[in-house]
């Protein structure tokens, strides 16, 4: 069974879910953990709005690279997956 470690903590589950998608696209398993009351109330600010991004220890180095690229905005302006398809047909 893997040892899960915290990669980062983010404000709100929606923001953390974006990072989860990027990590999973790289083959890195991810768990998100938010305080139950914060999740139930839909909080995204303050201590109850924080969401932990957890990954298995063996993926930590690779996940940190993805996190740094994410924080640097390297994923911000990627074209949609179907952008290269001809829409005029």
N, C-alpha and C positions, 0 to 999 in steps of 0.2 A: 504494500500500500504506500503511495507516495506521501512524502512530507510536504504539506502545503505551506507556503510562505507568502507574506504580503509583498507584492510588487510596489503598490502605491495605494493611496487613499484619495478618493475624488469626491467632489461635492455633487451629490445626486446620482441616482442609479442610471439615468439616461446617459449621462456623460461617461460613466463607467462602462455602460453597455456598448458604446461606440468603440472604446479601447478593447473590450472583450472580443468584438468582431474582428478587429485587426489582428489580435493575438491568435485567435482561433484560425484565421486565414493562413497564418504561418505555422499551423500545426501545434500550437501551444494550448494545452487545456487550461481553462479558466473557471474559477468560481467567484461569484460576487457575494459579498456579505454586508448587509446593512442592518442596523438596529431595528428590531421588530416594530417599535412604536413609530420610528421615522418612516419606515416603509408603509405602514398602515395609514399614516397621515399624508403620505406623498411628499415628505419634506426633502428639499435639496440644498438647504443651507443650515448652518449651525452644526453642533455635534451630532444631532440625530439624523442629519441629512448626509453624513459621510458614508461612503460606500468603499469597502475594502476590495481590492482586486487581488485575488489569491491565485498562485500558480504552483505547480510542483517544483520543488527545489532544483531538480536537474535542468529545468528550463530557464532558470533565473538570468543567466548571462544573455541568452538570446532575447528574452522578454525585455530586458533593460534596453537593448538596442532598439527594439520596436517602440518602447515608451519614449526614448529620447527623440526618435524620428517623429513620433506623434506630437510631442510637446514643441518640436521645432516647426511644426506645420507642414511637414513633408507629405502628408496625406490630404491636405486641405483642398487642393485643386485638381484632384484626379478626375478624368473624364468618366462618364457612366460606362459600365461594362459593354453596352451595345452601341457606343458612340461611333465605332468603325463600320457599322452596318449601314447600308444605303437605305434611307427612309423614304426615298422618292418612288419606290416600286409599287 
